[in-house]
Amino acid sequence: MTMYKRDDSPLSWDIKLNFNLDDLEGKKEKPPEPPKIPPRQLLAEKFPKILYRIEMLWGSLELHQYLELTLFTDRSNREGFPYDVMQALGEVHIEHVKILKQKKVINEDVWDINIEKRK
């Protein structure tokens, strides 16, 4: 009967591959991303009534309230907007908030103050 000598040396987890994973996968290239559609064009195509309302109320507190209710509803019976439309509405909302703050229609908030201190 052969006795094996016990090896108490610590295991090395440093494993090196002798092949390239990209070679195995056939060097899959990422498909090019489609160009970003401007928010106005996207809304015109998918939700023209919302775009019309935005254009009619631009620069007003009424539009600010409309966008807040549209983007941040608490009604659970809503399906919601597709991702690209939600992103477009968010961009419109951000730009509109900037304008209203410049016009002093709405006040600066806590987040604005913290951003200014970091600069």
N, C-alpha and C positions, 0 to 999 in steps of 0.2 A: 504494500500500500504506500503510495507516494504522499508525502506531507507537503502542503503548499505553505509557503511563507506569507504571512499576512503583511499587506502593505498599508501602513498607517499614514502615509503622506497625504496632505490635503488634495482634494480634487481640483483640477483646473477647469474652470468654466469658460476659458478663453478658446472658443471654437472658431477655426478659420475654414471657410469653404474654399474648395479648390475649383469652383466654377462660378460663373456670373449668372445671377437670377434673371437678368434682362435677356440673356441668350436663350434661356428656357421658355420665356414668355413671348419670344418673337419680337422683342423691343416694341411693345405697344406704344404708339404715339397717341397723345391726347388729341382728341378732335378739336379743331379751332372753335373758340367760343364765338357765338353769334354777336354781332355788334349790338351794343346797348341801345334800346329804343328810348328816345327822350320821353319823359313822363307825359307831356301834352299829347304827343302822337299816340302813345299807348292808350291813354284815357279816351281819346277821340275814337279809336278803333273799337274799344271794348265797352266803354261806359260813357257815351256821348252826353247823356243828360247830366252826369256828374261834372264833366268838363265844362259844360255850359254854365252850370251853377258856380263853379270856381271862377270862371271868367267874369260873370256878372257881379260877383261879390268880392273880387280881388281887392285886398287892402282894407277890408272891413272887419270889424269885430264879429259880425254875423258869420262870415266865412270861417273865422277861427273856431267859433263854437260849432259850426257844421262839421268841420274836419275833425274836431275833437270827438264829437258824437259818432261820426262815421268810422273813425279809426279805433276808438277805444270804447266800443259799446259793451254794456254788461248784460245785454239780452242774450239768453242762451239758445233761442230759437233761430238764430242767424247761422247761415252756412259759412259766411265770410267770403272775402275776395280771394282770387287766385294770387299766388305769391308775387308775380310781376306787377300786378295792379296795386297790391298792398305796398310794395316797394315804391312805386311811382307816387302814390298818394302820400306816403311818408316823406318823400323828397319835396313834394309840393308843400306839405305842412311845415317842414323845416324852413324852407325859403320864406313862407308867409309869416311865420313866427319872427324871423329876423327883421322883416319889414315892419311888423307891428311894434317890435321893441325899439327900432330906430325912430318910429313915429311917436313913441311913448303912449301907444294905445294900450299895450299890456306892459306889465312891470318885468324887470329882470327877476330871475328866480335864483335859487340857491346854487344850481348847477352853473349858471353863468358866472357867478361870483368866484366859485372855485376854479373855473377855467381861467379866468383873468389873473388870478393870483399865481397860477403855474407859469404863465408866460414870462 
